[in-house]
Amino acid sequence: MAGYRTSFKKNSAYLIGEDDLKRLRDIAATFVGNDPEITFELVGDHKIEDTDLSALVSDSYVASKRLLKVSIHGRNSKPSRSIHIEFDSAAYVMDFVSVDINGDKKHSVSARTEIETVIDGLQVWYGRFFLPPHMSSYMVGFTFPLVASFAVAAYLVIRPGQQFPPTELPVTVLPLGGLIYLVYQAAKTWAFPHLAFEIGRSKRFANGTRTARNFLLTAMVLGPVIKWVVDKYLLR
């Protein structure tokens, strides 16, 4: 039988729970014909492996340390098949999710379809806005906030009618713009992570990001409303 290989990577925002990993493990187990090995990598350079997902989830390290990466790997020689699924929250820019499948074409394509269906179902709503899937879109998403940060800094520094020596503009605007951009990136990373696990200690992180996200979105909606009420009724 001719060999076949298929692989793909996904770049968006995902929230992964224990049940989601069980579904992917079952797909991998069906494909290779045995129990795949599951690996948890945690903060502090800790790595634990087991074929029993429940044992991993209940491990004391998982309960006390944040989960960074999860991988599911299975292999069989008869029939010759292998599969590797990886979720990496430590990926710097892209390739947060990667899948590699080897085997006969029919079963490999079927496994890929099932895996993609599960992974697409894990995507959270803000992924398409804050974490575009293509590098070109990512560069636009990176450049626009950077330019906007310096534009806001210039607006705050240069007031209408104010005399400001041109030679002092870079000294004032550049540090302020850089600070605004760093604050924006910190808020984005905390409130809109590209990958979060609702497992063990990481569940607190996922809940924290949800709270921060709700706070920021509420402030964005209520802020202009409150300003309008104050300007219209309290400062007349």
C-alpha positions as CSV (number, residue, x, y, z in Angstrom):
1,M,0.0,0.0,0.0
2,A,1.4,3.4,-1.0
3,G,2.4,5.7,1.8
4,Y,0.7,9.1,2.3
5,R,1.4,12.1,4.5
6,T,-0.7,15.1,5.3
7,S,-0.1,18.0,7.7
8,F,-1.5,21.4,8.5
9,K,-1.0,24.2,10.9
10,K,-3.6,26.6,12.3
11,N,-3.1,30.2,13.6
12,S,-6.0,31.7,15.5
13,A,-7.2,31.7,19.1
14,Y,-8.3,28.4,20.8
15,L,-9.6,27.3,24.2
16,I,-8.9,23.6,25.0
17,G,-10.5,21.5,27.7
18,E,-10.1,18.0,28.9
19,D,-13.0,16.7,26.8
20,D,-11.5,18.2,23.7
21,L,-8.3,16.4,24.3
22,K,-10.2,13.2,24.8
23,R,-11.9,13.5,21.4
24,L,-8.5,14.1,19.7
25,R,-6.9,11.2,21.6
26,D,-9.8,8.9,20.5
27,I,-9.3,9.9,16.9
28,A,-5.6,9.3,17.1
29,A,-6.1,5.9,18.9
30,T,-8.6,4.8,16.2
31,F,-6.1,5.8,13.4
32,V,-3.0,4.1,14.8
33,G,-4.8,1.2,16.4
34,N,-3.3,1.6,19.9
35,D,-3.2,4.2,22.8
36,P,-1.3,7.3,21.8
37,E,1.1,9.0,24.2
38,I,0.1,12.3,25.6
39,T,2.7,14.8,26.7
40,F,2.1,17.9,29.0
41,E,4.8,20.5,29.2
42,L,4.5,23.0,32.0
43,V,6.0,26.2,33.4
44,G,9.4,25.5,35.0
45,D,10.6,23.1,32.4
46,H,8.5,20.2,33.6
47,K,7.3,17.5,31.2
48,I,5.1,14.5,32.0
49,E,3.9,11.8,29.6
50,D,1.3,9.0,29.8
51,T,-1.2,7.2,27.7
52,D,-3.8,7.8,30.3
53,L,-5.2,11.4,29.9
54,S,-7.1,11.2,33.3
55,A,-3.8,10.4,35.1
56,L,-2.1,13.4,33.5
57,V,-5.0,15.8,34.3
58,S,-5.0,14.7,37.9
59,D,-1.2,15.0,38.3
60,S,-0.1,17.3,41.1
61,Y,2.1,19.3,38.8
62,V,-0.8,20.0,36.4
63,A,-2.8,21.2,39.4
64,S,-0.1,23.6,40.5
65,K,1.7,24.8,37.3
66,R,0.5,26.4,34.2
67,L,0.3,24.2,31.1
68,L,2.3,25.5,28.1
69,K,2.1,22.7,25.5
70,V,0.1,19.6,24.9
71,S,1.0,16.9,22.3
72,I,-0.6,13.7,21.3
73,H,1.6,11.2,19.5
74,G,0.8,7.7,18.2
75,R,2.6,5.2,16.0
76,N,2.1,1.7,14.7
77,S,4.1,-0.5,12.3
78,K,1.3,-2.8,11.2
79,P,-0.3,-1.0,9.6
80,S,2.4,1.7,9.1
81,R,0.8,4.8,10.6
82,S,1.8,7.7,12.8
83,I,0.0,10.8,14.0
84,H,1.2,13.9,15.9
85,I,-1.1,16.7,17.3
86,E,0.4,19.6,19.1
87,F,-1.0,22.7,20.9
88,D,1.8,25.2,21.8
89,S,0.8,28.3,23.7
90,A,4.5,29.3,23.8
91,A,4.7,29.8,20.0
92,Y,5.8,33.4,19.6
93,V,4.0,34.5,16.4
94,M,2.2,31.7,14.6
95,D,1.8,27.9,14.3
96,F,0.0,27.5,17.6
97,V,-1.6,24.3,16.4
98,S,0.1,21.7,14.2
99,V,-0.9,18.2,13.0
100,D,1.1,15.6,11.1
101,I,-0.4,12.3,9.8
102,N,1.3,9.5,8.0
103,G,-0.3,6.3,6.7
104,D,-2.5,5.1,3.9
105,K,-4.4,7.9,2.1
106,K,-8.0,6.9,2.8
107,H,-7.6,6.6,6.6
108,S,-5.2,9.6,6.8
109,V,-7.6,11.9,5.0
110,S,-10.4,10.7,7.2
111,A,-8.5,11.3,10.4
112,R,-7.4,14.8,9.2
113,T,-11.0,15.7,8.5
114,E,-12.1,14.6,12.0
115,I,-9.3,16.4,13.7
116,E,-9.9,19.7,11.8
117,T,-13.5,19.6,12.7
118,V,-12.6,19.3,16.4
119,I,-10.0,22.0,16.2
120,D,-12.2,24.4,14.3
121,G,-14.8,24.0,17.0
122,L,-12.3,25.1,19.7
123,Q,-11.8,28.5,18.1
124,V,-12.9,31.5,20.2
125,W,-14.7,34.5,18.7
126,Y,-11.9,37.0,18.9
127,G,-9.3,35.0,17.0
128,R,-10.3,36.3,13.6
129,F,-10.0,39.9,14.8
130,F,-6.9,39.9,17.0
131,L,-5.0,36.9,15.7
132,P,-5.4,36.7,11.9
133,P,-4.5,33.3,10.4
134,H,-2.2,34.5,7.6
135,M,1.2,36.3,7.9
136,S,0.1,39.2,5.7
137,S,-2.9,39.9,7.9
138,Y,-0.7,39.4,11.0
139,M,1.7,42.1,9.7
140,V,-1.2,44.5,9.2
141,G,-2.5,43.7,12.7
142,F,1.0,44.4,14.0
143,T,1.7,47.6,12.1
144,F,-1.6,49.4,12.6
145,P,-1.6,49.4,16.5
146,L,2.1,50.5,16.4
147,V,1.3,53.4,14.1
148,A,-1.8,54.2,16.1
149,S,0.2,54.2,19.4
150,F,2.5,56.9,18.1
151,A,-0.4,58.9,16.6
152,V,-2.1,58.9,20.0
153,A,1.2,59.9,21.6
154,A,1.6,62.8,19.2
155,Y,-2.0,63.9,19.8
156,L,-1.4,64.0,23.5
157,V,1.8,65.9,23.2
158,I,1.0,68.4,20.5
159,R,-2.0,70.5,21.6
160,P,-3.7,73.0,19.2
161,G,-2.0,76.4,19.5
162,Q,0.7,75.0,21.7
163,Q,4.3,76.1,20.9
164,F,6.4,73.0,20.9
165,P,10.0,72.9,19.6
166,P,10.3,70.5,16.7
167,T,13.6,69.1,18.0
168,E,11.9,68.0,21.2
169,L,9.1,66.0,19.5
170,P,11.0,62.8,18.9
171,V,12.3,62.8,22.5
172,T,8.8,63.1,23.8
173,V,6.6,61.3,21.3
174,L,8.8,58.2,20.8
175,P,9.0,57.1,24.4
176,L,5.3,57.8,25.0
177,G,4.3,56.0,21.8
178,G,6.4,53.0,22.8
179,L,4.9,52.9,26.2
180,I,1.3,53.1,24.8
181,Y,2.1,50.2,22.5
182,L,3.6,48.1,25.2
183,V,0.5,48.6,27.4
184,Y,-1.7,47.7,24.4
185,Q,0.3,44.5,23.8
186,A,0.3,43.5,27.5
187,A,-3.5,44.0,27.6
188,K,-4.0,42.1,24.4
189,T,-1.8,39.2,25.5
190,W,-3.5,38.9,28.9
191,A,-7.1,39.4,27.8
192,F,-7.0,37.8,24.3
193,P,-4.5,34.8,24.5
194,H,-4.0,32.8,21.3
195,L,-4.1,29.5,23.2
196,A,-5.5,28.6,26.7
197,F,-6.1,25.3,28.4
198,E,-9.0,24.8,30.8
199,I,-7.1,22.1,32.6
200,G,-5.7,22.1,36.2
201,R,-3.9,25.3,37.2
202,S,-4.3,26.6,33.7
203,K,-8.0,26.9,34.2
204,R,-7.4,29.8,36.6
205,F,-5.4,31.6,33.8
206,A,-8.3,31.0,31.3
207,N,-10.8,32.3,33.8
208,G,-8.6,35.3,34.5
209,T,-8.3,36.2,30.8
210,R,-12.1,35.9,30.5
211,T,-12.5,38.4,33.3
212,A,-10.0,40.8,31.9
213,R,-11.6,40.5,28.4
214,N,-15.1,41.2,29.8
215,F,-13.7,44.2,31.8
216,L,-12.0,45.7,28.7
217,L,-15.0,45.2,26.4
218,T,-17.4,46.6,29.0
219,A,-15.1,49.7,29.5
220,M,-15.0,50.2,25.7
221,V,-18.8,50.2,25.5
222,L,-19.7,52.1,28.7
223,G,-16.8,54.6,28.5
224,P,-18.2,56.6,25.6
225,V,-21.7,56.4,27.1
226,I,-20.6,57.7,30.5
227,K,-18.7,60.5,28.8
228,W,-21.7,61.5,26.8
229,V,-23.9,61.5,30.0
230,V,-21.4,63.6,31.9
231,D,-20.9,66.1,29.0
232,K,-24.6,66.4,28.4
233,Y,-26.1,66.6,31.8
234,L,-23.4,67.3,34.4
235,L,-21.2,69.8,32.7
236,R,-23.8,72.0,31.2
